[in-house]
Amino acid sequence: MHRITLTVNGRRRTAEVEDRTLLVELLREGLRLTGAHIGCDTAQCGACTVLLDGHAVKSCSVLAVQADGRRVTTVEGLAKGKRLHPVQAALKAEHGLQCGFCTPGLVLGLVDLLVEQPDPTTEQVRAALDGHLCRCTGYQHIVDAALTAAKALRETGAREGPEPALRELG
């Protein structure tokens, strides 16, 4: 067993984990944060995507011990009270949501994209969605939502990630 300490959604957390415990397991079972979904167990579907030190990772392919001393953001950490993150709001406005299973991973993948590329092209959005499988939609509404969120972030002058200083910590 390993004792690890990480910051999850801005809150310092300590846990005892086995060598083989996946980050997604720690989040879901140990910390009761169920936004990261287990879809495929092979890092193919993207449903388990979280931000690790501000960058999108598939938490089913990261060991919990690898997150020791690092910052993790799950979909639960994006909204500020009742105010949705611009990516979440855009997905709602552009009808980019269906069953919702893949949505948390898509949201965090798009947050990462928009921090890195505040004015993405349609092709860049589609490339960022590679590795995120959605069985309910044809992706066009998700692409539209990403472009809407990017525009909203540019208009407000925000480069809104979950925690503004994450990129500098990297």
URKA-V950604 format. One record per helix or strand of 2 or more residues. SS is the DSSP state (H for helix, E for strand). FROM is the first residue (numbers start at 1). TO is the last residue. Records with the same first field share a line. If there is no record, write none. Layout:
SS=FROM-TO ; FROM-TO
This chain:
E=2-8 ; 11-17 ; 49-52 ; 55-58 ; 71-73
H=23-30 ; 59-61 ; 64-67 ; 75-77 ; 86-93 ; 103-116 ; 122-129 ; 140-156 ; 166-169
